[in-house]
Amino acid sequence: RLIRVIRLVRVLRAIADLRMLVISILHSMKSLVWTVVLLMMLVYMLSLYLTQLVSEHIRAPGLDLEEAPTALLVASFGSVGATMLSLFQSISGGVDWDAVLRPMMTEITPFVAIPFSMYIAFCQLALLNVVTGIFVENVLKSAKSDRDLFLINNARELFQSLDGGLNSMMSWEDFLGHIDAPQMQEFLQAIDLDPSEARGLFRLLDLDESGTISAEEFLNGCLRLKGPAKSLDLAVLIHEVHLMSKQIKKNKDPRNSSRNPKAEVASNISVSPRPND
């Protein structure tokens, strides 16, 4: 039975990874579509130029279209569709781009290497690298959203196990009693906290210092304590420190300090007039 449980845990982890992979791909579909559109526009514009060059060359009188270099030109650049396919294969590893470019350099002009090399350099060094960066960013965002959703579901399951469900309040005893629960362990692992520091964590989650934690406080804590501090958190902290500093300086100001009690008593004593002799 223990082996079955271990296998089940592995299957669940594999399913979670597969779910995150599918979600990441779906989130990247929009960027993929626009990448294909941009690439096709670039390939189409260059294909028009190269196809025009090859068409003018093969129309020359006395040219044998059955010879190897000319036949290769016709096969690779005889039409716009064939040229687009050759250009796409040149940047995707379908063919060696030197094998595609060499017949045009020998049969037409060596200067055709300039636009062709610029096309290869732009696609390999700029376009594909930028697209890879965008895909990686989308994967990281989707993975973060999936982890946040996973933590929220764990918090809901944790509170649903209490009396009262999501409307219940978790005391320190309840918090300590569920410290070994899988949902709590996932939460502690997400915020990189040791279970021995549970007392300090409970105080951080108890925002109203009531001695109990509501489901809303726990859910907010799951998202707030996970990951590095945000710029908003640092701005709030700096603002609170600034207010505390002003309050301390105000309390130390002698003009705001209370007057001497003896002086106040003396000022309140009315001196009766001396009787006339």
N, C-alpha and C positions, 0 to 999 in steps of 0.2 A: 504493500500500500504506500509506503514511503517513497518507493521508486516511482510509482504512478503519480504521486503528488509532485515530485521533482520534475517529471516529464511534463506535467500539466503547466507548471510555472514556466518552464522553458518555452512551451508552445504559446502561452499568453504573452511572454516577452517578444517572441517572434512576430506574433500578430500585432503587437503595439508598434514594433519597428516597421512592419509592412504598412500599417495604417499611416504612420508618419511619412513614409516614403510616397505613398499614393497621394496624400494631402499636399506634400511639397511639389509633386509633379503637377497636380491640378492648379495650384497657386501660380505656377510658372508658365501656364499655358498662354496667358495674355502676352507675356514678354516673348515667348517663343513665336507666336503668330506675327508680332511686329518685327521680330528679327528676320523671319522668313520673308516678309514683305520688303524690308529694306535690302536684303541680300538679292532678291529677285529683281528689284529695280536696278541695282548696280550691275548685275549680270546681264540684264536685258539691254541696258545702254551700251555696255562694252561689246555685246554680241552684235548690235547693229553696225558698229564701226568695223569690227573684224570681218563680219560677213560681207560687208561692202568691199573691203580690200580683196578678199579671196575671190569674190564674184568678178571683179574687174580683171583679176589676174588670169582666171581660167577662161575668160572670153578672148584672150589674146590669140591671134591667128597662128596656126602651126604648133600649138601646144598639145602634146599627147597626154590625155587624161588618164591613160592606163599606166603611166610611169609611177613608180613607188612614191616619190615625194608629192607629186600632184594628186595622186589618188588618196594619199593620207590627208591632204588639205581638203579635198572634197568631202571625205568621210567625216572630218572633224569640224569643218567650217563651211560646209556647202549650203547650209540653211541656218536660219536664226535659231531654230530648235536644237540642231546639232551643235551649234556654237555655245548655246547656253548650257547644254549638257557637258561639253568639254570644259567650260570654265568652272562649272560646279564640281566636276571631278578633280580639277586641278587643285582646289582648296580643301577638298574632303578626303583626299587620299585615294581616289578612284584610279587616277593615272598620275604619272610623274609630269609635272608642269613643264619640265624641260623638253620632254618628248613631244608635247603639244606645241611648244613655242618654236622648236628648232626648224621644222619645215617652213614656217612662215619667214623666219630669218634668212634661210638659204634661198627660198624661191621668190619671195616678194621683196622685203627690205629688212635690214638688221635693226632699223629704228623702231620696228613694231615691238621690240623688247621693252621699250620705255613704258608705254601704257600697260603692257601685260605685267611687268614687274611691279609697277605701282599698284595694280589691282591685287596681286598676290600679297604684297607687303601690307596693304590696307586691311585685307581680310584676315591675314594671319596674325598681325601684330596689334591691330586696333579692334576690329569688329568682333572677332571671336573671343578675344580676351575680355572685352567689355561685356559681352553676352554671358560669358562664364561668371564674371563677377556679379552680374544681375541675378543669375540663377542661384548662385551661392547665397546671396542676400535674401532672396525669397525663401530658400530652404531654411535658413536660420530663423527668419520671421515665423514661418509656419511651424517649425519645431518649438519655438518659444510659446506660440499660441497653444500648441498641443500640450505642452507641459503645464501651462497655466490652467487649461481646462481639466487636465488630469488631477491637479492639486485641488481644484474647486470641487470636483466630483468626490475626491477622497474626504474633503471636509464635510460635505453633505452626508456622506455615508457615516462618518464619525458621529455627527449630531443626530442622525436618524436612529442610531443605536441607543441613544439616551431616552429617558422618559420625557415625552413631550415633543420629540422630533426636533425639527428646525427651530421651534419656538422655545426650546429648553435653554437653561443657563448652565454652563459647565463650571463647577467649582474646582478648587485646587485638588480636592480629593478625586473628583471625576477625571481631571486632567492627568493626575498621577496614575490613576487606575488604568487609563487607556494609553499609557506611554509605550507599551509593547505592542499595541495594535498595528497592523500593517499600514493603515492610513496615517497614523501618527509617525511611524518610522519613515514613510515616504516624505512627509512634511519636514521632518528633521533633516533628512538627507538633502532635500531641496535647498534648505537654507544653510547647509553645512554646519550643523549644530550637534553637539554631543548630548545624549539623553541626561547626563549628569547636570547639565545647565538648564534643566527644565523649569526650575523655579524662576530664574531670571527671564526666561521666555514667557512664562505665564504673566509676569508683571508687565512685560512689554505689550502683550496682547490685551491686557486689561486696561484699556484706555481711560475708562471712567473711574478706575480704582474702586470698584464696587466689590471686589473679591470674587467675581464670577465673570465668565466670558460668554457672550452671546454668539450666535452663528455668524452674524454680520461682522463682529470684531475678529472672529477667527478667520473668516474668508478674506477680509481686508489684510489681516496679518500675513496670510499665506502669500499674497501678491506683493505686499509692501516689503517684507523681510527677505524675499528671494532676490538674489542678484545684487549688484553693486548699488550704491546710493545714487539717486537721480539728482539732476540739477535743481529740481523743485524742492527736494528734501534738504539739500544743502542751503538753498536760499531761505527756507523756513527756519532752519537751525541758526543761520547767521542773524536773521531778524530777531529771533527770541533771545539770543545772546546779547544783541545790541539793546533790547529792551531791559534785560536784567542788569546790564552795565549802567544804563541810565538810572534805573531804580536804586542801585547801590550808591551811585554818586549823589543822588538826591537825598538819600538817608544820611550820608556823611556830611552834607552841607550844614554848617553851624546855624545858618539862618533858618533852617527848617527844623532844628532841634527844639525840644520843649524848653520852656524857661525854667529857671531855678525854682523849685517848690517853695523855698524859704522866701525868695524875693516876691513870689506871687502872694504868699500869706501876708507879708509885710505891706504890700501894696493894697491889700484888701482891708487892712485894719484902719479904721478911721480914728484919727487923733482928736479926742474931745478937747474943746477950748478950755483954757485955764480960767477959773473964776476970778472976777475982778476983786481986787483988794478993797 
